[in-house]
Amino acid sequence: MNKGVLRPLALALITACAVTSAQAGEVEVLHWWTSGGEAKAAVALKGTLQAKGHSWKDFAVAGGGGDSAMTVLKSRVVSGNAPAAAQIKGPSLQEWAQEGVLANMDDLARAEKWDESLPKVVSDIMKYQGHYIAAPVNVHRVNWLWVNPEALKKAGAKAPTTWDEFFVAADALKKAGIVPLAHGGQNWQDFTSFEAVALGLGGVDFYRKALVQLDPATLKSPAMEKVLSTFRRLKDYTDRNAPGRDWNLATAMVIKGEAGMQIMGDWAKGEFVAAGKTAGKDFLCLPAPGTAKAFTFNIDSFAFFKLKNEANQKAQRDLASAIMSPDFQELFNLNKGSIPVRMNMKMDKFDDCARASSKDFADSAKASTLVPSIAHGMAVPSAAEGAIKDVVSQFWNSDKMSTAQAMDRLLAAAKQR
């Protein structure tokens, strides 16, 4: 190659580098993907942004998004030093948007057809006053029943599809000396079981009225009384060491055959997989009793904050685009145990549980039976959610509280807006 060709090529490369440098920005991201598969996904997302010439700054919080993380975030936003994105979900997205600090992502959403890619119930959560202010990463199905088939076989029981069948199987397991229901006595775990009972017995309309709309008449209805009394029956099938137990230790009981069943979201699958267990053979993933035609969802999402720097705004949009891309949705959810939030994704690389979850997600979206998990911060404002969780746990732990008293307290808690 002669020098006459080299000079224009060198000039083109210099120009390209200068353009890339001019467009390069920084994204600072508040997240809690700090261990296991989540950390791998964070590294992949970081690599995607770096490939576009941007720099990535971690604002990582180990152990999940607690109050301390939100306190730090609030101080940063108030001081005018907001990160590009933060892991926020459910009604909290609307609360942040009301403060006028979140960026409008409509231009990107229109260009990439987010409305066509997401179920309306999901896209509505990602919007404030009709405008996109966040992007969803995944979908966790919460209303799962995890079953050890060998334990059921020893007890001569079958996997339940209704709550009546659940108690028949639980009695058989108990008689066989196996803990029927692995449980951790923490308020969010209590509430995860409670909402599964509410959905299984009351159905989608009851669930929405009681646990999303917080309708007073429904909270005081005979249907709620039946839900509460059925929920309380579950405790007799847990073991004495349940109080304070972490969810993954309860899952380990099912893995080892010490317990027959567990009500928990699909993050539990990661524990089975890590233990070398195979879905459909060593463990079963079934909809919680009575909930086969409904889907209780928990969605991780990123809210995008208003930025002043143009290059950082471009980097922020590239981040949002990467989060919603099919490639990242596949990579992240293969590691996380959840499923892609985008509709019509190929599920070839996913296991049986994920494929079943994806099908049920799509079917429920069409049938309008997708419901947000109140136990996992998707349904109601945080003040009401916390107050209702406390009532449910108090009812679970106190034989002296009647169902009538519990309903009165639920009604009072629902007013904590």
Salt bridges, closest charged atoms under 4 A:
GLU28 OE1 - ARG76 NH2 2.61
GLU38 OE2 - LYS336 NZ 3.18
ASP58 OD1 - HIS31 NE2 2.89
ASP106 OD2 - HIS131 ND1 2.54
ASP107 OD2 - ARG317 NE 3.36
ASP115 OD1 - LYS127 NZ 2.97
ASP124 OD2 - LYS120 NZ 2.78
ASP190 OD1 - HIS183 NE2 2.74
ASP239 OD2 - ARG245 NH2 2.72
ASP266 OD1 - HIS140 ND1 2.39
ASP300 OD2 - LYS336 NZ 3.85
ASP318 OD2 - HIS54 NE2 2.65
ASP318 OD2 - LYS314 NZ 2.78
GLU330 OE1 - LYS349 NZ 3.24
ASP351 OD1 - LYS269 NZ 3.12
ASP352 OD1 - ARG355 NH2 2.73
ASP360 OD2 - ARG141 NH1 2.69
ASP363 OD2 - LYS359 NZ 2.69
GLU385 OE2 - LYS389 NZ 2.81
ASP408 OD1 - LYS220 NZ 2.50
